[in-house]
Structure formats: structure tokens, C-alpha cells
Amino acid sequence: MAAPDPGRWGECGSRQPGRLGARSGQEPGTVLGAVGIMELVYVCEWENWAKNTYCPSLPLACAWSCRNLIAFTTDLRNDDQDLTHMIHILDTEHPWEVHSVNSGHSEAITCLEWDQSGSRLLSADADGHIKCWSMADHLANSWESSVGSQVEGDSIVALSWLHNGVKLALHVEKSGASSFGEKFSRVKFSPSLTLFGGKPMEGWIAVTVSGLVTVSLLKPSGQVLTSTESLCRLRGRVALADIAFTGGGNIVVAAADGSSASPVKFYKVCVSVVSEKCRIDTEILPSLFMRCTTDPNRKDRFPAITHLKFLARDMSEQVLLCASSQTSSLVECWSLRKEGLPVNNIFQQISPVVGDKQPMILKWRILSATNDLDRVSAVALPKLPISLTNTDLKVASETQFYPGLGLVLAFQDGSVQMVHRLSLQTMAAFYSSTPRSLDEPALKRPRTTGPAVHFKAMQLSWTSLALVGIDNHGKLSMLRISPSLGHPLEPKLALQHLLFLLEYCMVTGYDWWDILLHVQPGMVQSLVERLHEEYTRQKPALQQVLSTRILAMKASLCKLSPCTVARVCDYHTKLFLMAITSTLKSLLRPHFLNTPDKSPGDRLAEICAKITDVDIDKVMINLKTEEFVLDMNTLQALQQLLQWVGDFVLYLLVSLPNQGSPLRPGHSFLRDGTSLGTLRELMVVIRIWGLLKPSCLPVYTATSDTQDSMSLLFRLLTKLWICCETLCPLAVMRAQPVNPMRAWWMSAVCCPASCWCPAWTGFLPATAWSAACNPNSPCACASAGHLLCQATPPLCSWMALPGPLASQRSTTSGGCTWALTQLRSVKPAPGVAVSPC
């Protein structure tokens, strides 16, 4: 796609009316600031719509979930000029697919907030109504609102889910440690409210424009407990508010009336349940005045407070304030600290105890402030849990790990800047028009005749490597933020930082799409290998928990390089195999419910791993078949899953002659003893269920009615599994890729009157054929000519063919290769079985 005009946010091609279109990033260098790198990835806009149909909602709300789903609002105007308030859900990986929901709110939507799992969304409006949206059937394009609360006629200015007590700390200096527990430690943090047994209680808290705080609690029964209380006895107007949480389980609310001459007030909110009713207790905390209002030279220049944000959701000690005029803004960062209260000497003499221990008070201290800026239109704060102590900031500087250290400011002139969270110094910049010097005073910059396109709402991703903004025309822009922020990094160090963030997403379960924006094709192989190495270092219990996540992560990484794209199919197949295995094993029930023994699924895995017999019936007799008894209707409903397992086993066995080619799907399974062992377990389960209900068995087309396809498949699969597990370790198999095939072919070819002859599409070394054929057959290896198998049971007879009739191909084992060509006149031998797929 052609790059959009640097002076605009971009346009899209023609699409369906009322949908969002997407466009790829700009040309390199058109969006680079002087001190950092922020690049445009794509722009989405509403296409083919009348200008009076869609319009940005005021105020514009936007939220980014840990699943990389973005929710934002617009208003839809009909012919009667009535507004419908819409909520749009967008997947960042597929921005052309947007699901729009009629919110049902009667007034403008003021707040959107995702929960920690990214599966539920809160929306609040200017009439005091709050709705909780959840996925229907776990689908991102299907949403429903079943519960909610309201404060009639009172606009909601701040909204948040209650804290669940889960908080991680990132230790960048330990990124080379082997254990994930050393890299990502659990921080002691109490939930806002707990149920019996310490389980966190779900719910949300909101602040209204009239100074009320409302809390809604979701009971396990589905009932909603709601309570409303005033923030203080003397209620006042609240134009801006934000919510944060403390480690002790309390909630802190910051509120301002919008005037810079008024103080910014802070309140502590405690939530409890007494006699099945929600109770709210509030307490006033120290307040502050912005420094710009105490400076005589600036006292009247910034009359309004336009932005009020805690620097982190679980960090109530640091707050960001922005005061603005019509054309300019000023940003200040404040911190709450404990300070000693000086005591007069007279009181120290009266009470010596006071003199021994100085009284402590909480006091707000300013950390940093900016010079005059263009008017700030939006603020985005990082969600990456980087601690902001001086020690941690020094470690981040030494390790050159920059994600999570900056917040983003958008200005009305269309520019975007990332500044340090504490010092407020510029770290990176993005310009929607011609770049201008950052040192140039804002008042001297030429003003445009009309309002510039600028962001009205912004959100940073959960790893701070991507930024989304909604502008005043309703367009959505996605920017990627360089992890190095323009600093020169060694390739090894850059790779280590990306690996560290991928591990963080693996541990937390967050989506990693924003990290993939910075992965180059040459990094994929190294990232996959190092990710697997770090995974194998973890404890078995943790590996089991992370098994599906690492497969999905490997699949998404391999899509980025043409050299590894062939592996994607195998990773997805392993995910599907794991899902089928867990589903089928979950249906097994112990014969006695109070037995302290292992679960039926664990016993099945243990017995199949211990017994290496190729006879499936001999494996079955060691199992408690009563644990496999299911309802007949359930068994019949599972037939399609059982058919997939049988077809996949047959496909793997047929693919053995091509196992030297990594481009063929299923290549990694032939060397994966764990997956082959899982397939053996499923074959045993299918065999038992087939005895209960034969119609649930996989269906094969065979030339002989006496052929036991399941038994033969299990025998061949066991041969391959034994070769992978014991006879041929992974390192040896890489050097000798024909060994698994040889173990199978010795059983298939030499099996009297019942050998399976699949249609070969690949090539096989002659050494494999000479080792696999019956010793009594006349076949032999020769340095010239090629051999053709006549497929005449019970012995294999070979015929020399001229060289031009078969092609040669090198293999990893070296030497001449031999092509197997079937004669068209040869008919299938008795017992040949072919899958219907």
C-alpha cells in the first residue's frame, strides 16, 4: 500500500459503508521526531458515510484490553438528528473487522474500562447509568449486557474495576535468570474486597459529577449489591477524577472541580460487606494546589485543570496534573511522601516521648514540571508494572530497557510526544505534519487557519510498545513505539528485551501482538529457540500451565518469517491435539469417587508410557475399563473428534517417507515423542469406546473386511514412538532423519498380506530401503540405476530402472537417493486401508 500523506492521518480504499478501513504505515522518516522513534502502523476511518451520519462522541472514550482489543465510542446521527451512542470493538491484529454495539445509553458515554482478563467491559454515561458487557460464547464479535447499576441523573466522571490483588513486578536486571519467578515476582497486594477464603470479590467503583462515589459488587449468585456515598460531608462539583488502589486494599480517589485555583482533593475509600449490604467509608487525605497557580507570573495563564491521572492504577502516591488555557498547557508530576513534623522545643521538654520519635505526616511534593506547551488534548499512561523508585530507574538506565518508563501527551497541533514519567523530559516524538524543533517556543509557532487533526483520546498497549489514538474526526491511528526509543542497541540486547517481554506475556496471559510489531524476520528463529529453552528450564507444573501459550506464541512468531512459516501448521495442530486430549480425558471418571488414587487420565498416561507393547489389546487389559464408560449419545457426539485423531495418525504414518523435508506439514510430529505418546493414549481410548459403541470409531475404507485398522495403526504408531523416545534421541534423529521411518517401514513392508501401501510423494535413501526390505528379497543397493518396488506380498521384489525415470535428491545423510515409483498396473494388496479424507 502507498504511504499516507504525512500531513494527514491517512485514508483508506473503498469498503462497505459504515465499516472501518485500515491502511499500512508511512514511509520511513516521515514521522520521526528529533529525539526518538514513533512510527505509524495503520489508520482506520469510517468510509462512504455522510458527514452528518457518524461523529466523534463528546467526550470521546477509549480503552485497550490485555487481549489487545480496543473499545471506543462514536455517535450515530439519524435523519431526525437523534444520536445513537455506539461502542466499537476492534481487534488490533485485524483492524478491518470492527464489531459495533448499540450501547443503549441515553446520554453520551463518558467512560470505558476493561477488566483484568480483557473479557468484560464497563461503560458509563452522563446520566449515571453503568453497564457491564461480556463476551457471548467467548466470541470477540458478540457482546451482551446482563448487569449494571445507576446513579440517576448524575454523570459518571471516573470508573474502575475493583482490584483483584494480583500485581507483578518486573525485574529487568534479572532477565538472564533461568526461573520465571525471579524475573517476575508477585507483589504483596490486597484485593479491594474478599469473599470467604480470601477470594477477591468482583465489582466496580465510580465517581459522579456531584461528588458521590458508588460501588457495585457482583456476588457469585449473580446478584448485584450497590451502595452510594458522598466523598465528604460538604459535597461539591467534580469535573475530573481518577481512581487508584493501595496495597492494603483501600481505594484512593483524586478529584478536582476543573479550576486551577481550587485544590485537587484526595479521598480514601474503604468498601466492606455488612449484613449482606455494601458499606462505603470515606476519609479525607492531604490535598494540593498546582504550582503554576502559586507562581505570580503564571497564576492566571492556566485557569483550568484539564487532565488528572494517577501514574499507575496500583500506585496512589504519584499523580499527573495538566493545567491549560485556550492555546497552551503545563504538566506537573506530584508525589505523596511521609515527612517529619517539626515540634517546638517547649513541647519536647514537656513530653520527652515526642522528642524521641518525630511525628510523621503525609505531604504532596512536586517532582517535576514542564515549560509552556501547546494545549494538551489527550494523555496516555503506561500499564507495564515498572517501579518508579530511584534504584529501579537506575537499573532501567543501565540495562537500556525503556518500555514502560514514559507517558504520552497529544497536542492540539497534531503532534504526539512521549515524556519520562517522573522527569517529564521528552523521550520520543511523532508529528502528523512537518516536524518542528522541540526547542521552538509554542507561542512562536505559526497557527493554522483551521483546527488541526489531533488525538482526543489515547491508550498505550500493555507492554508500552504500541499506541492507539482517536482523533477529532473519528479516525483511529495505530503507532508503534520503538523499544529502544532511538537509542543504539546491540542486536543481542534488543533480542533479549523482546524475549523478556514475550516471557512476561506468557506468564501473565496477555496478548503479544504489539511485541510482534518490532520482530524482524531474522529474529524469529533465535526468538523461538530461546523461548523454548527458557520454557524447558521451568518446573514441570509451570510448563503444563504454559504449554498452550508457548505454542500459540511460537506460531505467531513463525508467521513473520518465510523460513519458519511452514511450522505454523504444526503448532496449530498441536494446540488442537491438546484441546482434544483434555476434552476426552475430562470425560473419564473414577469408578469410586473417594479414591485417593490418580485420575483416570493420569493413569492412562502412566500405563501407556510404561507398556511399550505394540498390541493395543495388551495395553487395554491394564486399564480399569469401567472408568471409560460413557453415555451412548455422548460417544456418538464425539465421533468427529475421534475421526480427526484417526485421520491424523494415518497422515503422520503416510508422511514418513517425506520426513526429511521440514516444509511438509507434520514434520515436527515425527520427532516429538510427547505428541506421539499422546496419540497412543487417544488410540487406546478410542479402542475402548469403540467396543462400547462401534459407530463412534473412525471410518476407513479398506479392501479387506478382516483388516483391524485400529490395531495396525497403533502398532505402527508405537514403533515410531519407541524410536523417538528410546532408540533415537532428538540430536541423533537430526543427524539421521531416516531412523523413525525405518522402524515403521520394517513393520509395514514385511507384514505378510496386510501391508499398507500409501501413495508416496517424496524420496527415500537407498540405505533405508535395503534395511527395511525382507532379507530374502532380491533387492540390493547399487551405485547406478534405480529400484522399483513391485509391491508383491509377502516378499518385495525390485526392478532396476534407468536413471532418467527417477530423479535424484540429496539428503541430510548424504549419498545417492532413490525414488520410489508405483507401477500403474499394480493393484492394492489385500488389506490396504485409505482414510476417507
Buried (B, 14 or more C-beta within 10 A) or exposed (E): EEBBEBEBBBEBEEBEEBBBBBBEBBEEEBBBBBBBBBBBBBBBBBBEBEEEBBBBBEBBBBBBBBBBBBBBBBBBBEEEEEBEBBBBBBBBEEBBBBBBBEBBBEBBBBBBBBBBEBBBBBBBBBBBBBBBBBBEEEEBEEBEBEBBBBBEEBBBBBBBBBBBBEBBEBBBBBBEEEEBBEBBEEEEBBBBBBBEEEEBBBBBBBBBBBBBBBBBBBBEEEEBBBBBBBBBEEEEBBBBBBBBBBBEBBBBBBBBBBBBEBBBBBBBBBBEBEEEEBBBEBEEBEBBEBBBBEEEEBEEBBBBBBBBBBBBBBBBBBBBBBBBBEEBBBBBBBBBEEEEEEEEEEEBEEEEEBEEEEEEEEEBEEBBBBEBBBBBBBBBBBBBBBBBEEEBBEBBEEBBBBBBBBBBBBBBBBBBBBBBBBBBEBBBBBBBBEBBEEEEEBEEEEEEEEEBBBBBBBBBBBBBBBBBBBBBBBBBBBBBBBBBBBEEBEEEBBBBBBBBBBBBBBBBBBBBBBBBBBBEEEBBBBBBEBBEEBBEEBEEEBEEBBBBBBBBBBBBBBBBBEEBEBBBBBBBBBBEBBEBBEEBBEBBBBEEEEEEEEBBBEBBBEBBBEBBEBEBEEBBEBBBEEBBEBEEEEBEEBBEBBBBBBBBBBBBBBBBBBBBBEEBBBBBBBBBBEBBBBBBBBBBBBBBBBEBBEEBBBBBEBEBEEBBBBBBBBBBBBBBBBBBBEBBEEEEBEEBBBBBBBBBBBBBBBBEEBBBBBEBEBBBBBBBBBBBBBEEBEBEBEEEEBBBBBBEBBBBBBEEBEEEEBEEBEBEBEEBBBBBBBEEEEEBBBBBBBBEE
